[in-house]
Amino acid sequence: MFTKFLATGSLSALIAAAALSCGAAQADPLFAFLSPAGQTQIAPQYAPVEQPDADAQLDPRLQRQIVNYASNEAPGTVIIDTPHTFLYYVLGNGKAIRYGIGVGRQGFTWSGVKQVARKAEWPDWYPPQEMIARQPYLPRMVAGGPGNPLGARAMYLGSSEYRIHGTNDPTTIGKHVSSGCIRLTNEDVEDLYSRVQIGAKVVVLPQSAPVRTAQPAPAPARNARMSWNVNSSSSLY
């Protein structure tokens, strides 16, 4: 029984720490628990934990909200504002839904235009060879589930290794921590996933993109009808 507990704890720890691999630059030290001396003491603290209200842990500016956003892009387009760690889902008529995100750390940012090639719920994670070369201790595959570093949903960008995906670690939102993937809280990625269509255009702005200020949209009158569709039961605010 004790041996089984150790094996389970170690696996949970490996998965949770791996969440920082399309994740944090500080991922390597987290695997110190793999040494025999530290395994039984450190592994349990990395077990996946329930995040009942991850949005409440975010800075208010990073919380999901509708904002005024002037853009020539068509409704349904996703715009990644890398330097300001925001993702915009264009609604049209000068409005967008803004989400706080985590983006690539120094040396791992990128820019360009992609399309959403496919979508997956609770996706499996296969670290790319380039990542394994940098971090050889990573697992070769992690099955989808609460402890998976891709979180609850993933949207794959073209034929690249990049994804827009969830995370079980809300503290990484608003930071430059990943290997190039774009991460949202699980609640936010579920909301975005319900809106984004296969083939949707994704524009990733460069780290040196011009400053564009988006202001929160004024709250609609109590009896006014909303001009956009809500496809998720979660609040937009």
matplotlib code that plots the C-alpha trace (Angstrom):
import matplotlib.pyplot as plt

x = [0.0, 2.8, 4.7, 1.5, 1.1, 4.6, 4.1, 0.9, 2.3, 5.3, 3.2, 1.0, 4.1, 5.6, 2.4, 1.9, 5.5, 5.4, 2.6, 5.2, 7.1, 4.9, 5.4, 7.7, 11.4, 11.9, 10.5, 13.8, 14.2, 10.8, 12.0, 14.4, 11.9, 12.9, 16.0, 15.4, 16.0, 13.2, 10.7, 8.5, 8.5, 8.1, 6.0, 2.6, 2.6, 2.6, -0.6, -3.2, -5.7, -9.2, -9.3, -13.0, -12.6, -9.4, -10.7, -10.9, -7.1, -6.4, -5.6, -8.9, -7.3, -6.6, -10.2, -12.4, -14.4, -15.9, -13.9, -13.9, -11.4, -11.0, -9.9, -10.3, -10.4, -13.6, -15.7, -14.5, -10.8, -8.4, -5.7, -2.8, -1.4, 1.9, 3.5, 0.5, -0.5, -4.1, -6.1, -8.9, -11.8, -13.2, -17.0, -17.3, -18.8, -15.7, -16.0, -14.0, -13.8, -10.5, -8.8, -5.7, -3.1, 0.4, 2.8, 6.3, 9.2, 12.3, 13.6, 10.3, 8.0, 6.8, 4.4, 2.5, -0.9, -2.2, -5.5, -7.1, -6.5, -8.3, -9.7, -9.7, -11.3, -9.0, -6.3, -3.4, 0.0, 3.0, 6.0, 7.8, 11.3, 12.8, 11.3, 12.5, 16.0, 16.0, 14.2, 14.9, 13.2, 9.8, 7.3, 6.8, 3.0, 0.5, -3.1, -5.8, -7.2, -7.1, -3.4, -2.5, -0.4, -2.7, -5.6, -9.3, -9.2, -6.7, -6.8, -4.0, -2.5, -1.9, 0.8, 3.0, 3.7, 1.8, -1.5, -3.9, -4.7, -5.8, -3.7, -4.2, -1.9, -3.6, -0.5, 1.1, -1.5, -0.2, 3.4, 6.0, 6.5, 5.9, 7.8, 5.6, 2.1, -0.7, -2.4, -5.6, -7.3, -9.3, -12.5, -11.5, -10.2, -13.6, -15.4, -13.0, -13.2, -17.0, -16.7, -13.7, -14.4, -12.1, -10.4, -10.6, -7.8, -5.3, -3.1, -0.1, 1.3, 5.1, 6.7, 7.4, 3.8, 2.6, 0.6, -3.1, -5.3, -8.6, -11.1, -13.8, -17.1, -19.9, -22.4, -25.6, -28.8, -30.7, -33.4, -31.2, -30.7, -27.1, -25.8, -23.5, -24.3, -23.3, -22.4, -21.2, -23.0, -20.1, -20.1, -18.2, -17.2]
y = [0.0, 2.4, 1.7, 2.4, 5.7, 6.7, 5.9, 7.8, 10.8, 10.9, 10.7, 13.5, 15.6, 15.0, 16.1, 19.2, 20.3, 19.6, 22.1, 24.8, 23.3, 24.8, 26.6, 28.4, 29.1, 27.9, 24.4, 22.5, 23.1, 21.7, 18.2, 18.1, 15.9, 13.0, 12.5, 9.6, 11.8, 14.2, 12.1, 11.2, 14.7, 17.0, 15.0, 15.3, 19.2, 19.1, 17.0, 18.7, 20.6, 21.9, 25.5, 26.4, 30.1, 30.7, 34.0, 35.4, 35.0, 37.2, 40.9, 42.6, 43.8, 40.1, 38.9, 38.2, 41.3, 43.1, 46.1, 48.7, 47.5, 49.1, 46.5, 45.8, 42.1, 40.2, 39.1, 35.7, 36.6, 36.0, 38.6, 37.8, 41.0, 39.5, 42.5, 43.2, 39.5, 39.9, 37.8, 39.6, 37.7, 40.2, 40.7, 43.5, 47.0, 48.1, 45.5, 42.5, 40.0, 40.4, 37.6, 37.6, 35.2, 33.8, 34.1, 33.0, 33.9, 35.7, 34.0, 32.1, 34.8, 34.7, 36.6, 35.9, 34.8, 31.2, 29.4, 27.2, 23.7, 21.6, 21.7, 19.3, 18.9, 17.7, 17.0, 14.6, 16.3, 15.1, 17.3, 18.2, 16.9, 20.4, 20.6, 17.2, 18.0, 21.0, 19.2, 15.4, 14.5, 15.4, 12.5, 11.5, 11.7, 12.8, 11.8, 14.4, 15.3, 17.8, 17.4, 17.8, 20.9, 21.8, 22.2, 21.8, 22.8, 23.3, 25.0, 24.0, 26.7, 25.5, 22.8, 24.4, 23.2, 26.2, 26.0, 28.2, 26.1, 26.1, 25.9, 24.7, 27.4, 30.8, 32.5, 32.2, 34.4, 37.9, 36.6, 35.7, 32.1, 29.6, 28.0, 29.9, 28.5, 30.9, 29.9, 31.0, 29.9, 26.8, 28.8, 31.3, 28.7, 26.8, 30.1, 30.9, 27.3, 27.6, 30.7, 29.9, 28.0, 25.7, 27.8, 31.0, 33.5, 34.0, 37.1, 37.0, 40.5, 40.9, 41.6, 45.2, 45.8, 49.4, 50.2, 50.0, 50.8, 48.9, 50.4, 48.3, 48.7, 50.5, 48.3, 48.0, 49.4, 46.9, 46.4, 46.7, 43.6, 42.4, 42.5, 39.5, 35.8, 34.1, 30.5, 29.8, 29.7, 31.4, 35.2, 37.4, 39.8]
z = [0.0, 0.9, -2.3, -4.3, -2.5, -3.4, -7.1, -7.3, -5.5, -7.8, -11.0, -9.8, -9.0, -12.4, -14.2, -12.1, -12.5, -16.2, -16.5, -16.6, -19.6, -22.3, -19.1, -16.7, -17.2, -13.7, -14.5, -14.0, -10.2, -9.5, -10.4, -7.5, -5.7, -8.1, -6.0, -3.5, -0.5, -1.3, -3.0, -0.1, 1.4, -1.6, -4.1, -2.3, -2.3, -6.2, -6.4, -8.6, -6.5, -7.4, -8.5, -7.7, -8.5, -10.4, -11.8, -8.3, -8.0, -11.0, -11.0, -12.1, -15.4, -16.3, -15.7, -18.6, -19.7, -22.7, -23.8, -26.5, -29.1, -32.6, -35.1, -38.8, -38.2, -38.7, -35.8, -34.5, -35.0, -32.1, -31.5, -29.1, -27.6, -26.5, -24.7, -22.6, -22.0, -23.4, -25.8, -27.7, -29.2, -31.7, -31.4, -34.0, -33.8, -31.8, -29.1, -28.0, -25.1, -23.4, -21.5, -19.4, -20.7, -20.1, -23.1, -24.1, -21.9, -23.3, -26.3, -26.9, -28.1, -31.7, -34.0, -37.1, -38.4, -37.9, -38.1, -35.6, -37.1, -34.5, -31.0, -28.2, -24.8, -22.0, -24.5, -24.1, -24.0, -26.1, -25.4, -28.7, -29.3, -28.9, -25.4, -24.4, -25.6, -23.2, -20.4, -20.8, -17.5, -19.0, -19.7, -23.3, -22.9, -20.3, -20.6, -20.6, -17.2, -14.3, -13.9, -17.5, -18.4, -21.3, -19.0, -19.9, -23.6, -26.4, -29.8, -32.1, -34.3, -37.9, -38.2, -35.5, -32.1, -30.6, -28.9, -27.0, -23.9, -20.3, -17.1, -13.6, -12.3, -12.5, -11.0, -14.4, -16.1, -17.0, -17.1, -19.8, -18.7, -21.5, -24.4, -26.8, -26.1, -25.0, -21.8, -20.1, -16.9, -17.4, -16.9, -19.6, -22.1, -21.8, -22.6, -25.5, -26.8, -27.1, -29.3, -31.6, -34.7, -36.7, -39.3, -37.1, -37.8, -35.0, -35.1, -32.8, -32.3, -31.8, -28.4, -29.8, -31.0, -30.7, -27.6, -28.1, -25.2, -24.8, -22.4, -20.6, -22.5, -20.6, -18.9, -21.0, -19.7, -17.6, -20.2, -23.3, -25.4, -25.9, -29.5, -29.0, -28.4, -25.1, -25.7, -22.2, -18.9, -17.2, -16.6, -19.1, -16.3]

ax = plt.figure().add_subplot(projection="3d")
ax.plot(x, y, z, "-o")
ax.set_aspect("equal")
plt.show()
